């Protein structure tokens, strides 16, 4: 799946199952992930067994970026906000708060 935000495009793997959402990037190589939840909710994350830094982008149901966090390997806690989607991106990007996502 391709996601466009402003002038940037990202190829992402959608985490559809409960297990894929629990595992996320743990014990894996570098890849971009998209998590979609049935309803908006607060999701707190950790970086245990993730061996590279990522940008975590929290997105509301209107597809608007509401928070961006740079997370580092083995960081014990990343405070979330009420979100419908979470993007985990392996490379630094120019996404800003209030940007809109487009799926293609």
N, C-alpha and C positions, 0 to 999 in steps of 0.2 A: 504494500500500500504506500502511496506517496502522499505526504502532507506538505502543504504550502503555507508559509507564514511570511507575509511581506514579500521580499524578493528571494527568500530562501526556500529550498525544497529539501525534504528529507525522506529517504526510504526507511520505512518502519515496519517492524513485525508487530502484529496485533496479538496481545496476550488475551486469549479468549477463555481459557479454562481457569478454574480456581488454582490448580497446581502451577500453571505458567505464571499466574499473577503472584503467587507466594514466592516462587523461585526468582522471578525477574532476571536480573543480570548475575545472580550468584553463580559462581563456578563456570562462567561462560566467557566467550571472547567478546570483543567490541561489536556492538550492534545497537541500533536505535529501537526502542520499544514504545508501544502505545497501550495503555491500560484504559479500558472503558468500563464504567460501572453502571448498574441499572438506574441508580439514583445518585444525586449529588450527596457526598458524605466526606467527612474528614478522614484522610488516610495519612498516617505517619509512616515514614520509611526509615530504613537503616541501610548501611553499606557493608555489612558483614559479608565477607567472601566475594566482594567486588574489587577487582584489582586495578582499577583505573578511575580517574575522576569523570563525573558526568554532570550535565545540567539537567535538573528536574524542573519540568514546566507543569504547573497546575492550571487547569482549564475548566471553566464553568460550562453549564449546559448551553449557553449561547455561543460557545466556541471562542470565548475571549480569555486571553491569558490573564490570570489573577495573581500569580506568584511565580518567581523564578529563583531557584537555589542552585548554587554550585556545590556539589557534594564530593567528598574525597574518600579514597579506599578506607574501609573499616571504620568510617564515621558511625558512631553508635546510634544517632538519632537525627532525623530530619523532620521538623514539625510541618505537618501538612495544613491545608485549609480546605474548606468545603469545595469539592471538585467533582466533576462528572468524568473528566479525563485526566490522565497523567502521562506526560511524555518524558522518556528518559533518553537523552541525546548524548552520544559519546564525544562529540567535538564541541568546543565553544561556539556559540552562535550569537546572532544579533537580535534575537527575540526579546521583545520588551513587554512590560506590563501593558495590558489593554490591546495588544495585537490580536488579530483574529486568525483562527486556523481554517484552512480549506482542505477537505479530503478529496482525493481523486483516485 
